[in-house]
Amino acid sequence: TIPFAPEIQASLSASYDFPISATLRGALSASYSYRDATESDAANTPFLRNDSYDNLFLRVGLNGANWGVGVYGSNLTDSDATVSKAPFAAAA
């Protein structure tokens, strides 16, 4: 396996915009991403493996002609990501 290169990496997003009144529009959006486990070295050392992780982002908003306000949540899957690990050398 090539270090830091996941076998699978994918993302999906969608948004929906709709009228609320003659001057206001509602907006909904969601994004999801997934990254497969990766290796931190060319030898594929097991304790240097980075676990897979995913992330979900949601937003709800209200838009006027020249303004917008929204509430959003990020990392709603509560995933912790490690993107690289390195061994520590013994103290001399």
LOBA-791498 format. One record per residue (C-alpha): residue in three letters; x, y, z. Coordinates in pm, whole numbers, padded with zeros to 5 digits, always signed. Layout:
% LOBA-791498
ALAXYZ;...
***
This chain:
% LOBA-791498
THR+00000+00000+00000;ILE+00127+00347-00084;PRO+00179+00559+00229;PHE-00089+00824+00293;ALA-00299+00705-00006;PRO-00638+00562+00096;GLU-00789+00285-00117;ILE-01126+00461-00094;GLN-01201+00828-00056;ALA-01544+00970-00135;SER-01763+01271-00074;LEU-02125+01355-00137;SER-02307+01684-00100;ALA-02656+01812-00163;SER-02836+02142-00123;TYR-03196+02254-00143;ASP-03317+02612-00183;PHE-03687+02696-00144;PRO-03912+03004-00120;ILE-04056+03100+00216;SER-04209+03432+00110;ALA-04174+03683-00173;THR-03848+03813-00022;LEU-03713+03519+00182;ARG-03565+03185+00080;GLY-03477+02887+00294;ALA-03163+02684+00234;LEU-03062+02337+00345;SER-02731+02169+00270;ALA-02545+01857+00374;SER-02200+01721+00297;TYR-02054+01382+00383;SER-01699+01261+00331;TYR-01520+00933+00395;ARG-01150+00850+00389;ASP-01027+00493+00418;ALA-00741+00393+00647;THR-00388+00482+00535;GLU-00034+00376+00614;SER+00227+00620+00747;ASP+00530+00440+00607;ALA+00632+00231+00306;ALA+00681-00080+00525;ASN+00311-00066+00629;THR+00399-00091+00997;PRO+00077-00187+01182;PHE+00115+00058+01474;LEU+00165+00345+01226;ARG-00168+00278+01051;ASN-00412+00572+01040;ASP-00773+00470+01095;SER-01050+00553+00850;TYR-01278+00843+00931;ASP-01589+01019+00807;ASN-01744+01361+00853;LEU-02095+01502+00823;PHE-02166+01874+00783;LEU-02523+02018+00789;ARG-02646+02374+00737;VAL-02988+02538+00765;GLY-03022+02896+00650;LEU-03246+03187+00565;ASN-03158+03425+00280;GLY-03285+03770+00187;ALA-03199+03984-00116;ASN-02860+04102+00020;TRP-02811+03899+00336;GLY-02813+03549+00475;VAL-02801+03380+00812;GLY-02745+03016+00889;VAL-02680+02758+01155;TYR-02440+02476+01083;GLY-02290+02170+01245;SER-01954+02026+01154;ASN-01807+01681+01228;LEU-02149+01552+01332;THR-02014+01195+01313;ASP-01771+01295+01590;SER-01477+01133+01409;ASP-01120+01192+01521;ALA-00874+01180+01235;THR-00509+01088+01244;VAL-00344+01173+00914;SER+00013+01077+01000;LYS+00205+00884+01266;ALA+00579+00860+01323;PRO+00787+00632+01545;PHE+00992+00791+01821;ALA+01361+00716+01841;ALA+01498+00585+02171;ALA+01672+00845+02385;ALA+02052+00827+02374;
***
